[in-house]
């Protein structure tokens, strides 16, 4: 446990980070910015798992295992998304979402 910091304060912080990520994902039109927003969402959920595990069940490591799994999935998702963005940039010379609609035709 962190001295002087309650679980409510940390969960409030991670909730704010989560909603900043959601807001960034909804409002951005650049694919790289959207990827960063998704990473912010995933990282806030990792912190939630670790904090809830540490404060509520300090003797069990289940939350840490979930956090490691989420980090691994986020790394794979980031690698795949960056590869897609690089190929998209090579194809249409842009990483804007509105420019990807050209690929439909």
C-alpha positions as CSV (number, residue, x, y, z in Angstrom):
1,X,0.0,0.0,0.0
2,X,1.1,3.5,-0.7
3,X,1.2,5.6,2.5
4,X,-1.0,8.6,2.4
5,X,-2.9,7.6,-0.7
6,X,-6.2,5.8,-0.6
7,X,-7.5,3.4,-3.2
8,X,-10.2,5.9,-4.1
9,X,-7.7,8.5,-5.1
10,X,-5.8,6.1,-7.3
11,X,-8.9,4.8,-8.9
12,X,-10.1,8.3,-9.6
13,X,-6.8,9.1,-11.3
14,X,-7.0,5.9,-13.4
15,X,-10.6,6.7,-14.3
16,X,-9.6,10.2,-15.4
17,X,-6.7,8.7,-17.5
18,X,-9.2,6.2,-19.0
19,X,-11.7,8.9,-20.1
20,X,-8.9,11.1,-21.4
21,X,-7.9,8.1,-23.6
22,X,-11.5,7.7,-24.7
23,X,-11.9,11.4,-25.5
24,X,-8.6,11.3,-27.4
25,X,-9.7,8.3,-29.4
26,X,-13.1,9.8,-30.3
27,X,-11.8,13.3,-31.2
28,X,-8.5,12.6,-33.0
29,X,-8.3,12.0,-36.8
30,X,-4.7,11.0,-36.9
31,X,-4.1,7.2,-36.7
32,X,-1.0,7.6,-34.5
33,X,-2.8,9.8,-32.1
34,X,-5.7,7.3,-31.9
35,X,-3.1,4.5,-31.2
36,X,-1.6,6.6,-28.3
37,X,-5.1,7.1,-26.9
38,X,-5.8,3.3,-27.0
39,X,-2.5,2.7,-25.2
40,X,-3.5,5.2,-22.6
41,X,-6.8,3.3,-22.1
42,X,-5.0,0.0,-21.8
43,X,-2.4,1.4,-19.4
44,X,-5.1,2.8,-17.1
45,X,-6.7,-0.6,-17.0
46,X,-3.3,-2.2,-16.1
47,X,-2.9,0.3,-13.2
48,X,-6.5,-0.5,-12.1
49,X,-5.8,-4.2,-11.9
50,X,-2.6,-3.7,-9.9
51,X,-4.1,-1.2,-7.5
52,X,-7.2,-3.3,-6.8
53,X,-5.1,-6.4,-6.4
54,X,-2.7,-4.6,-4.0
55,X,-5.3,-2.9,-1.8
56,X,-8.0,-5.6,-1.7
57,X,-6.1,-8.8,-2.0
58,X,-2.4,-8.2,-1.1
59,X,-1.5,-11.9,-0.8
60,X,-2.8,-12.9,-4.2
61,X,-1.0,-12.1,-7.4
62,X,-3.9,-12.5,-9.8
63,X,-4.2,-8.8,-10.6
64,X,-0.5,-8.7,-11.5
65,X,-0.9,-11.6,-13.9
66,X,-3.8,-9.9,-15.6
67,X,-1.6,-6.8,-15.8
68,X,1.2,-8.7,-17.5
69,X,-1.2,-10.2,-19.9
70,X,-2.7,-6.8,-20.8
71,X,0.8,-5.4,-21.3
72,X,1.6,-8.3,-23.7
73,X,-1.6,-7.9,-25.6
74,X,-1.0,-4.1,-25.8
75,X,2.5,-4.7,-27.2
76,X,1.3,-7.0,-29.9
77,X,-1.6,-4.7,-30.7
78,X,0.9,-1.7,-31.0
79,X,3.2,-3.6,-33.2
80,X,0.4,-4.7,-35.5
81,X,-1.1,-1.2,-35.6
82,X,2.3,0.5,-36.4
83,X,2.8,-2.0,-39.2
84,X,-0.6,-1.2,-40.7
85,X,0.0,2.5,-40.3
86,X,3.4,2.3,-42.0
87,X,1.9,0.3,-45.0
88,X,-1.0,2.8,-45.2
89,X,1.5,5.7,-45.3
90,X,3.4,4.0,-48.1
91,X,0.2,3.5,-50.0
92,X,-1.6,6.8,-49.7
93,X,1.1,9.1,-48.0
94,X,-1.2,10.0,-45.2
95,X,-2.2,8.7,-41.7
96,X,-5.4,10.6,-41.4
97,X,-8.6,8.6,-41.0
98,X,-10.5,10.5,-43.6
99,X,-7.9,9.7,-46.2
100,X,-8.3,6.0,-45.7
101,X,-11.8,6.1,-47.2
102,X,-10.1,6.2,-50.6
103,X,-9.1,2.6,-50.1
104,X,-12.7,1.5,-50.4
105,X,-12.9,2.2,-54.1
